[in-house]
């Protein structure tokens, strides 16, 4: 039977279309509709408290298509269903590629190359997902910090302990390939059709375990606790010949994909010392703001999400302040937790995380301020690293303000706006602990002025955003890398042939999907180089901010 796509279906949440409903909409006998598959779902809350799902579905139709339907319904022939797509054509020569880092850029690059028959060695400074998870839980419960295996470092990269958002600010023909690949490795079906897909930390661990098995089945070598500390050349100025590990071992390779993530500061410092070209990049810093999820639901839906069977409400806002700094929310985690994300001893870092069901009872979001070059002009060291130095200074100030135990300094939004002494904090999710504290010792005054103005503006857009229960938790300092590792149109370092920077840490991605896409892009360039082909032109543009 021919397949059709029916769009414009609008149902009161949480109802979903079934064969009987679709037959009624199409005006055909119920038995004529089969093989129903949802291909798109989005929630419309514009008429709150009435919430509606808008669907597009594919279906098989035994009878002739009906006459034109009344808008917004529309019926058309369905596009051919996609077969699993080979990410790269096979490579017909022997070659060895090292992939440094197992975030989405590194893993998708490794998957593409391994499936093309390339010998791949994956080097990860942290632990495999299961052991990493245990170490992170221990840190959150007791403050026992491991600088090599934590929320920033380990299998899956920083995105493992996140909401697993799969939104992307770019249009790209391979986005569907990324989503389908994640689904094949265990991500939930909903990522294939939800307008705002997410996996959740708990499901990401399963995906990583399946990716690891697939890579090993394809002959890839995965090495954990394998920290790269240097790059080795052929001669003084020749191309890359090997990577040096902290154990003194040399890992020989024909090419290396450098997918470091945004927090491998020590590696970036070593690369700069070795003459690898890089430049400073814009980034943002601020706080996490946490609310009771019920409050956000009432603002956005006019009712509780649980009362109508939909996912907890989210939000996304931007403000241009009078002090010349943009302030925006990002990585909003409905039903999530604020988590400790330190990657260096003596520094506090926060981020947000959600599990798949988003059932914590709290909502949090990054609330961050654009940096300006003058913010860190006075920092010491090489100019390109001064953004990192500024991040580090803020994180250490937060560590001191929290009492030196990885507790985070925090303040009620109402106390912050009133400029009064912080009172005891309401119940929240951050562990090890939050300590009532002024933020003046953590951020420069310009940041706090911008945050205060933005909070008042956001409260006008979302009445109730400023409340006694809303809390600011500092600092949100790792929104993106402050450094861009340069590469040419062939995705190769112009100063070290054979080194291919990739992903968020290199400044070419701003989230899980865009990092995976960049990993695929760089893998194609590496394969072309190894095959002696002209690398495909890269349309990648550096990013200045997260894309979610």
matplotlib code that plots the C-alpha trace (Angstrom):
import matplotlib.pyplot as plt

x = [0.0, 1.3, 2.5, 1.3, 2.2, -0.7, 0.2, -1.8, -3.3, -4.2, -5.3, -5.8, -2.9, -2.0, -4.0, -2.3, -3.6, -4.7, -6.0, -9.7, -9.1, -7.0, -9.6, -12.3, -10.1, -9.5, -13.1, -12.2, -13.2, -11.3, -9.8, -8.1, -5.5, -2.5, 1.2, 0.8, 4.0, 4.4, 7.0, 6.6, 5.1, 5.1, 3.3, 1.2, 0.6, -0.5, -4.0, -3.1, -4.5, -5.7, -2.7, -2.6, -0.2, 0.3, 1.2, 2.4, 2.1, 2.9, 0.4, -0.5, -3.8, -5.7, -8.2, -7.8, -6.7, -9.6, -10.4, -8.3, -8.6, -9.7, -6.6, -4.6, -4.8, -2.6, -2.0, 1.0, 3.0, 5.5, 9.1, 10.9, 11.8, 15.4, 17.6, 20.5, 23.0, 26.7, 28.5, 31.6, 32.7, 35.3, 39.0, 41.0, 44.4, 45.8, 45.9, 45.6, 43.7, 43.7, 40.6, 41.1, 38.0, 34.7, 32.2, 29.7, 32.3, 34.9, 32.4, 30.7, 34.1, 35.2, 32.0, 32.3, 35.9, 35.6, 32.6, 34.7, 37.4, 39.9, 42.0, 40.9, 42.3, 40.2, 42.0, 39.9, 41.5, 38.6, 36.8, 34.3, 30.7, 29.9, 32.9, 32.7, 29.1, 30.2, 32.9, 30.6, 28.0, 30.8, 31.8, 28.3, 27.7, 31.0, 33.1, 35.6, 36.9, 38.8, 40.4, 40.6, 37.1, 34.3, 31.3, 33.6, 36.0, 35.1, 33.2, 30.5, 32.0, 30.3, 27.0, 26.6, 25.6, 23.1, 19.6, 20.7, 19.1, 19.2, 18.1, 20.4, 20.5, 21.7, 20.0, 22.0, 21.2, 22.9, 20.8, 18.5, 21.5, 22.7, 19.3, 18.8, 22.3, 21.6, 18.2, 19.9, 22.2, 19.4, 18.0, 14.2, 11.8, 10.7, 13.9, 12.9, 9.7, 9.6, 10.0, 12.4, 14.0, 16.1, 17.6, 18.3, 21.4, 20.0, 19.4, 22.7, 24.7, 22.9, 23.7, 27.3, 27.6, 26.1, 28.4, 31.4, 30.5, 29.9, 33.3, 35.0, 33.1, 34.5, 38.0, 38.5, 40.7, 39.2, 41.5, 40.4, 42.6, 44.7, 45.5, 47.2, 49.9, 51.8, 52.0, 55.1, 56.2, 58.3, 61.4, 61.2, 58.5, 57.1, 53.6, 52.2, 53.6, 52.3, 50.6, 52.3, 50.4, 51.0, 52.5, 55.2, 53.8, 53.8, 50.7, 51.7, 49.0, 48.6, 46.2, 44.6, 41.1, 41.3, 37.8, 38.7, 35.5, 35.5, 37.2, 40.6, 42.5, 45.8, 45.8, 45.0, 47.9, 50.3, 49.1, 49.7, 53.2, 53.8, 52.8, 49.3, 47.3, 44.4, 42.6, 40.4, 36.6, 33.5, 31.7, 29.3, 29.3, 26.7, 24.6, 22.1, 18.6, 16.4, 12.6, 10.0, 8.9, 5.2, 5.9, 7.3, 4.4, 1.8, 3.6, 4.0, 0.9, -1.5, -1.7, 0.5, 2.1, 1.1, -2.6, -2.7, 0.0, 2.6, 6.3, 7.3, 7.4, 10.5, 11.5, 14.1, 14.6, 17.1, 17.6, 19.7, 20.6, 21.4, 25.0, 25.7, 25.7, 23.2, 21.9, 20.2, 18.9, 20.4, 20.4, 17.1, 16.4, 12.7, 12.4, 16.1, 18.9, 21.7, 24.9, 28.5, 30.8, 34.3, 37.2, 40.0, 40.7, 39.7, 37.1, 33.2, 31.4, 27.6, 25.5, 22.0, 21.0, 17.7, 16.8, 14.5, 11.3, 12.2, 10.7, 12.8, 10.2, 12.5, 13.4, 16.8, 18.5, 21.8, 21.4, 24.5, 26.0, 28.1, 31.8, 33.7, 37.5, 38.0, 36.7, 39.9, 42.4, 44.2, 44.7, 48.2, 49.7, 49.3, 46.5, 44.7, 44.3, 43.1, 39.4, 40.4, 42.2, 39.0, 36.9, 39.3, 39.4, 35.6, 35.5, 38.0, 36.2, 33.0, 34.9, 36.1, 32.6, 31.1, 33.5, 36.1, 34.1, 32.7, 29.5, 28.1, 27.4, 23.7, 21.1, 17.3, 16.5, 14.5, 17.4, 19.8, 17.6, 17.0, 20.7, 20.1, 22.0, 21.2, 18.7, 18.4, 17.8, 14.7, 15.1, 16.9, 18.8, 22.5, 24.9, 27.2, 25.4, 24.5, 25.7, 23.8, 26.3, 26.5, 27.6, 29.7, 32.8, 32.3, 31.5, 32.5, 29.9, 29.0, 27.8, 25.6, 24.1, 23.3, 21.8, 19.6, 18.2, 17.7, 15.8, 13.4, 12.8, 12.3, 9.8, 7.8, 7.8, 7.1, 5.1, 6.4, 9.9, 11.1, 9.9, 10.9, 11.5, 13.7, 17.5, 20.6, 23.5, 27.0, 28.9, 27.7, 31.2, 31.5, 28.9, 31.5, 35.2, 36.9, 39.4, 39.2, 41.7, 42.2, 41.7, 41.6, 38.9, 40.2, 39.5, 43.2, 45.4, 47.3, 50.2, 50.4, 49.5, 47.8, 46.0, 42.2, 40.5, 36.8, 33.7, 32.8, 36.3, 37.7, 35.0, 33.0, 30.0, 27.5, 25.7, 25.4, 24.0, 26.2, 29.2, 28.3, 27.8, 31.2, 32.7, 31.3, 32.5, 36.1, 36.0, 35.1, 38.1, 40.4, 39.3, 39.8, 43.3, 44.2, 42.7, 44.7, 41.5, 40.7, 38.9, 35.2, 34.7, 33.7, 30.8, 31.3, 31.4, 32.7, 30.1, 29.9, 27.3, 25.5, 22.7, 20.2]
y = [0.0, 3.5, 5.6, 9.1, 11.9, 13.7, 16.9, 19.6, 17.2, 19.1, 17.2, 18.2, 17.0, 14.3, 12.5, 10.9, 10.0, 6.4, 4.6, 5.3, 9.0, 9.2, 7.4, 9.8, 12.8, 11.4, 10.3, 6.7, 3.3, 2.6, -0.6, 1.4, 3.1, 1.1, 1.3, 4.6, 6.2, 9.7, 11.7, 15.1, 16.2, 19.7, 21.2, 24.4, 26.3, 29.6, 29.2, 28.1, 26.4, 24.5, 22.6, 21.0, 18.6, 19.2, 16.0, 14.8, 11.1, 8.7, 6.0, 3.4, 4.0, 1.2, 3.4, 6.3, 9.5, 11.7, 15.1, 18.0, 18.3, 21.4, 23.3, 22.9, 19.2, 18.4, 15.0, 14.2, 11.3, 10.3, 10.6, 7.2, 5.8, 6.1, 3.1, 3.1, 5.4, 4.5, 7.5, 7.3, 5.2, 2.4, 3.4, 1.1, 1.6, 0.8, 3.8, 4.5, 7.5, 8.6, 10.2, 12.3, 12.6, 10.7, 13.5, 13.5, 14.9, 12.2, 9.4, 10.2, 10.7, 7.3, 5.6, 7.0, 6.0, 2.5, 1.7, 2.7, 0.2, 2.6, 1.5, 3.8, 4.2, 6.3, 8.0, 9.2, 10.8, 9.8, 6.6, 4.5, 5.5, 3.1, 3.9, 7.6, 7.6, 6.1, 8.7, 11.5, 10.2, 10.0, 13.6, 14.9, 13.0, 13.5, 16.1, 13.4, 15.0, 13.2, 15.7, 13.2, 11.5, 13.9, 15.6, 17.2, 14.3, 10.7, 8.7, 10.7, 14.1, 16.9, 16.2, 12.8, 14.7, 17.0, 17.0, 15.3, 18.0, 17.3, 20.7, 22.4, 25.9, 24.8, 23.3, 20.3, 17.3, 15.0, 15.9, 13.0, 10.7, 11.8, 11.3, 7.9, 6.8, 7.7, 5.9, 2.8, 2.7, 3.0, 6.5, 6.7, 6.7, 10.2, 11.8, 10.9, 13.0, 15.4, 19.1, 19.5, 16.0, 15.0, 11.7, 12.3, 11.4, 8.0, 7.0, 8.5, 6.0, 3.1, 4.7, 5.1, 1.4, 0.3, 2.7, 1.3, -2.3, -1.4, 0.3, -2.7, -5.0, -3.0, -3.3, 0.1, 0.3, 2.3, 3.3, 5.0, 6.9, 7.7, 11.4, 13.1, 15.5, 16.4, 16.2, 14.8, 15.7, 14.3, 16.5, 20.0, 21.4, 18.3, 16.8, 15.0, 11.5, 10.5, 11.6, 11.4, 10.1, 11.0, 7.6, 8.4, 6.1, 7.3, 6.5, 6.6, 7.7, 9.0, 11.6, 12.7, 14.1, 16.5, 16.5, 17.8, 19.4, 22.9, 22.1, 20.4, 23.5, 21.8, 20.2, 23.5, 25.2, 22.5, 22.8, 26.5, 26.0, 23.7, 26.3, 25.0, 28.0, 29.2, 32.4, 33.8, 33.2, 34.9, 33.1, 33.8, 33.3, 33.7, 31.5, 28.7, 29.8, 27.2, 27.3, 24.7, 23.1, 23.7, 27.4, 27.2, 25.0, 27.5, 30.4, 28.6, 26.3, 28.0, 24.6, 21.8, 19.5, 16.5, 17.5, 17.0, 14.4, 16.5, 17.0, 19.8, 23.2, 24.9, 28.5, 30.4, 34.1, 36.8, 40.4, 43.3, 45.3, 49.0, 48.2, 46.8, 43.1, 40.5, 38.1, 34.9, 31.6, 28.4, 24.7, 24.9, 21.6, 21.0, 18.5, 18.7, 19.1, 21.7, 19.7, 20.2, 20.1, 21.0, 19.8, 21.4, 21.2, 24.3, 25.6, 25.4, 25.0, 24.4, 23.0, 21.5, 17.9, 16.0, 12.4, 11.2, 11.5, 15.0, 14.2, 16.0, 18.6, 21.5, 23.5, 25.1, 27.1, 28.8, 32.5, 34.0, 37.3, 37.9, 38.5, 41.4, 41.5, 44.1, 41.6, 39.6, 42.0, 42.2, 38.5, 37.2, 34.8, 34.5, 36.7, 33.8, 32.0, 35.0, 33.9, 30.7, 32.6, 34.6, 31.5, 30.0, 33.1, 33.2, 29.4, 29.8, 32.8, 30.7, 27.9, 30.4, 31.9, 28.5, 27.7, 25.7, 22.4, 22.5, 23.9, 26.6, 30.2, 30.9, 33.6, 34.0, 36.1, 38.5, 39.0, 39.5, 42.1, 43.9, 43.9, 42.5, 39.9, 36.5, 34.5, 30.8, 29.0, 27.0, 23.3, 22.7, 20.1, 21.1, 18.8, 18.7, 21.9, 25.5, 28.3, 31.6, 34.2, 37.5, 37.1, 40.3, 38.3, 36.0, 38.2, 41.8, 44.4, 44.7, 41.2, 41.6, 44.8, 43.0, 40.0, 42.2, 44.1, 40.9, 39.2, 42.1, 42.0, 38.2, 38.7, 41.0, 38.3, 35.4, 36.8, 35.0, 34.3, 36.5, 34.8, 33.9, 30.3, 31.2, 30.8, 31.9, 29.4, 30.4, 30.0, 28.8, 29.3, 26.6, 27.6, 27.2, 27.2, 30.6, 29.4, 28.4, 25.9, 27.1, 24.8, 25.4, 24.4, 20.8, 20.8, 20.5, 22.6, 25.2, 24.9, 21.2, 19.0, 15.8, 17.4, 17.9, 20.0, 19.1, 19.9, 22.2, 22.5, 23.6, 26.3, 24.7, 23.3, 24.4, 21.3, 17.5, 17.5, 20.2, 18.5, 15.2, 16.9, 18.4, 15.1, 13.6, 16.6, 16.2, 12.4, 12.9, 15.3, 12.8, 10.0, 12.1, 13.0, 9.4, 8.3, 11.0, 12.7, 16.4, 17.0, 18.0, 21.8, 22.6, 24.9, 24.9, 28.3, 28.9, 29.3, 32.0, 30.6, 27.4, 26.3, 25.1]
z = [0.0, -0.7, 2.2, 2.9, 5.3, 7.0, 8.8, 10.7, 13.2, 16.3, 19.5, 23.1, 25.1, 26.0, 23.2, 20.3, 16.9, 16.3, 13.2, 14.0, 14.4, 11.2, 9.2, 10.5, 9.5, 6.1, 5.5, 4.7, 6.3, 9.5, 8.1, 5.2, 7.6, 8.8, 9.6, 11.5, 12.6, 14.3, 12.5, 14.3, 17.5, 19.1, 22.1, 21.6, 24.8, 23.3, 24.6, 28.1, 30.1, 27.1, 25.7, 22.3, 20.5, 16.8, 14.9, 11.6, 10.9, 8.1, 7.3, 4.7, 2.9, 1.2, -0.6, -2.9, -1.2, -0.3, -1.9, -0.6, 3.2, 5.1, 6.5, 8.5, 7.5, 4.5, 2.9, 0.6, -0.5, 2.1, 1.3, 0.9, 4.3, 5.0, 5.2, 7.8, 6.3, 5.9, 7.4, 5.2, 2.2, 3.0, 3.0, 0.7, 2.5, 5.9, 8.2, 11.9, 13.3, 17.0, 18.3, 21.5, 23.6, 23.7, 23.6, 20.7, 18.2, 19.1, 19.2, 15.9, 14.2, 15.6, 14.5, 11.0, 10.6, 12.2, 10.0, 7.0, 8.0, 9.4, 12.3, 15.2, 18.7, 21.0, 23.9, 26.8, 29.9, 32.2, 32.9, 31.0, 31.7, 34.5, 36.6, 35.8, 37.0, 40.3, 40.8, 40.0, 42.5, 45.2, 44.5, 44.8, 48.0, 49.8, 47.9, 47.0, 43.7, 40.9, 38.5, 35.7, 35.9, 36.6, 35.0, 32.4, 31.7, 30.9, 28.4, 26.7, 27.5, 29.5, 27.7, 29.5, 32.7, 31.0, 29.8, 26.6, 24.5, 20.8, 19.5, 17.1, 15.8, 12.3, 9.3, 8.1, 6.0, 8.5, 11.6, 10.9, 10.6, 14.1, 15.7, 13.9, 15.1, 18.7, 18.4, 17.0, 20.1, 22.6, 22.7, 23.1, 20.1, 21.0, 19.7, 16.2, 16.3, 19.2, 18.4, 21.4, 21.7, 24.7, 25.9, 29.6, 31.6, 32.5, 28.9, 27.7, 29.8, 28.0, 24.6, 25.4, 26.5, 23.1, 21.1, 22.9, 22.1, 18.4, 18.1, 19.6, 17.3, 14.4, 15.7, 17.3, 20.4, 23.3, 26.0, 29.2, 31.7, 28.6, 29.0, 26.0, 27.3, 24.1, 20.3, 18.6, 15.1, 12.3, 12.8, 14.3, 12.0, 10.3, 10.5, 13.5, 14.0, 17.5, 20.7, 24.0, 27.0, 30.6, 31.2, 28.7, 26.0, 22.4, 20.4, 16.7, 14.2, 10.6, 11.8, 15.1, 15.7, 18.6, 20.2, 23.6, 24.9, 26.5, 29.7, 28.8, 29.8, 30.5, 27.0, 25.4, 27.3, 26.1, 22.5, 22.6, 23.9, 20.9, 18.5, 17.6, 16.2, 18.3, 19.0, 21.8, 21.4, 22.8, 25.6, 28.4, 32.2, 34.9, 37.3, 37.4, 38.3, 40.0, 40.5, 41.7, 38.5, 39.4, 39.3, 35.8, 34.7, 36.0, 34.2, 30.9, 30.9, 33.3, 35.0, 36.2, 33.6, 35.6, 35.4, 31.6, 30.9, 29.2, 29.9, 32.5, 30.9, 29.7, 28.6, 26.6, 26.9, 25.9, 27.2, 25.9, 28.9, 29.2, 30.3, 26.8, 27.8, 26.4, 29.0, 28.0, 29.4, 28.0, 28.6, 30.4, 32.3, 33.2, 36.0, 36.4, 38.9, 39.4, 39.5, 40.6, 37.5, 38.7, 36.6, 38.7, 42.4, 44.3, 41.8, 41.8, 38.6, 38.1, 35.3, 34.8, 34.3, 33.7, 33.6, 30.8, 32.8, 34.1, 37.4, 40.0, 40.9, 40.1, 36.9, 36.3, 33.5, 32.8, 33.2, 31.6, 30.6, 27.5, 28.3, 26.9, 26.1, 28.9, 31.5, 31.3, 29.8, 33.2, 33.5, 33.3, 30.8, 27.0, 25.6, 24.0, 27.4, 29.4, 29.0, 30.7, 33.4, 34.0, 34.3, 36.7, 38.9, 39.1, 39.9, 42.7, 44.1, 44.2, 46.0, 48.6, 49.0, 49.4, 52.3, 50.4, 50.3, 46.7, 48.1, 45.8, 46.8, 46.3, 47.0, 46.6, 43.6, 45.8, 48.1, 45.2, 43.6, 47.0, 47.7, 51.2, 53.2, 51.9, 54.0, 54.4, 51.2, 50.2, 49.4, 46.1, 44.2, 44.2, 45.9, 47.9, 49.3, 48.7, 51.0, 51.3, 50.0, 48.1, 44.5, 44.6, 45.6, 42.6, 39.6, 38.7, 39.3, 35.6, 35.5, 38.5, 37.2, 33.9, 35.7, 37.9, 34.9, 32.9, 35.9, 36.1, 32.3, 32.3, 35.2, 32.9, 30.2, 32.6, 35.6, 38.6, 37.3, 40.3, 43.4, 47.0, 45.9, 42.9, 43.7, 41.9, 42.2, 41.1, 38.9, 35.5, 33.9, 31.2, 28.6, 25.8, 25.2, 25.5, 22.9, 19.2, 17.9, 14.3, 11.3, 7.5, 5.0, 5.1, 8.9, 9.6, 11.9, 9.7, 12.1, 12.7, 9.7, 10.7, 13.7, 13.1, 15.8, 16.2, 18.2, 21.1, 22.6, 19.2, 18.9, 16.1, 17.9, 20.6, 21.7, 21.3, 17.8, 16.4, 18.0, 16.4, 13.1, 13.4, 14.3, 11.1, 9.1, 10.4, 9.9, 6.2, 5.9, 7.6, 5.4, 2.3, 3.3, 4.0, 0.6, -1.2, -2.2, -2.2, 1.1, 0.7, 1.3, 4.8, 5.4, 9.1, 10.8, 14.3, 16.9, 19.5, 21.9, 22.8, 20.4, 23.0]

ax = plt.figure().add_subplot(projection="3d")
ax.plot(x, y, z, "-o")
ax.set_aspect("equal")
plt.show()
